[in-house]
């Protein structure tokens, strides 16, 4: 029986780098949430120049953006 591929979880810094592709700014918080499929990071970023604020969900295994929630 073959061993399954090990789950590769990206680091917090990698998640922040991916999130900054959506909104460049100051990271307020980056939190890891464990789930059955490996988990995700919630990265809160604020851009003072544009006054934009977003919470970006990054998949911890694939390293892609799952969702973006913009705050008014």
MARZAKE-424624 format. One line per field, with one value per residue (C-alpha): residue number from 1; x, y, z; residue in three letters. Coordinates in nm, 2 decimals. Layout:
BEGIN
i = [NUM/...]
xx = [X/...]
yy = [Y/...]
zz = [Z/...]
aa = [ALA/...]
//
This chain:
BEGIN
i = [1/2/3/4/5/6/7/8/9/10/11/12/13/14/15/16/17/18/19/20/21/22/23/24/25/26/27/28/29/30/31/32/33/34/35/36/37/38/39/40/41/42/43/44/45/46/47/48/49/50/51/52/53/54/55/56/57/58/59/60/61/62/63/64/65/66/67/68/69/70/71/72]
xx = [0.00/0.14/0.18/-0.03/0.15/0.23/0.01/0.23/0.12/0.25/0.40/0.23/0.48/0.39/0.02/0.08/0.28/-0.01/-0.26/-0.06/-0.12/-0.48/-0.42/-0.08/-0.06/0.00/-0.09/-0.31/-0.35/-0.27/-0.43/-0.43/-0.75/-0.72/-0.98/-1.01/-0.86/-0.55/-0.67/-0.64/-0.51/-0.71/-0.50/-0.62/-0.46/-0.51/-0.39/-0.37/-0.32/-0.63/-0.81/-0.90/-0.92/-0.96/-0.97/-0.82/-0.86/-0.56/-0.57/-0.29/-0.22/-0.27/-0.16/-0.43/-0.68/-1.01/-1.21/-1.17/-1.39/-1.37/-1.45/-1.60]
yy = [0.00/0.34/0.61/0.92/1.24/1.44/1.75/2.06/2.35/2.69/2.92/3.23/3.44/3.27/3.33/3.70/3.73/3.57/3.80/4.11/4.03/4.12/4.42/4.56/4.72/4.66/4.32/4.36/3.99/3.65/3.36/2.99/2.79/2.41/2.22/1.86/1.95/2.11/2.45/2.81/3.15/3.46/3.76/4.11/4.39/4.76/5.01/5.35/5.54/5.40/5.34/4.99/4.70/4.34/4.00/3.75/3.37/3.18/2.80/2.65/2.36/2.50/2.85/3.02/3.29/3.13/3.45/3.82/4.02/4.40/4.62/4.96]
zz = [0.00/-0.10/0.16/0.09/0.00/0.32/0.36/0.30/0.50/0.40/0.67/0.81/0.62/0.29/0.36/0.43/0.10/-0.09/0.09/0.00/-0.37/-0.30/-0.08/0.00/0.34/0.71/0.85/1.15/1.23/1.07/1.23/1.14/1.16/1.16/0.95/0.82/0.49/0.63/0.74/0.63/0.74/0.80/0.72/0.81/0.61/0.64/0.38/0.53/0.20/0.04/0.37/0.25/0.49/0.41/0.57/0.32/0.36/0.23/0.20/0.41/0.18/-0.17/-0.08/-0.28/-0.19/-0.09/-0.01/0.05/0.28/0.24/0.53/0.47]
aa = [UNK/UNK/UNK/UNK/UNK/UNK/UNK/UNK/UNK/UNK/UNK/UNK/UNK/UNK/UNK/UNK/UNK/UNK/UNK/UNK/UNK/UNK/UNK/UNK/UNK/UNK/UNK/UNK/UNK/UNK/UNK/UNK/UNK/UNK/UNK/UNK/UNK/UNK/UNK/UNK/UNK/UNK/UNK/UNK/UNK/UNK/UNK/UNK/UNK/UNK/UNK/UNK/UNK/UNK/UNK/UNK/UNK/UNK/UNK/UNK/UNK/UNK/UNK/UNK/UNK/UNK/UNK/UNK/UNK/UNK/UNK/UNK]
//
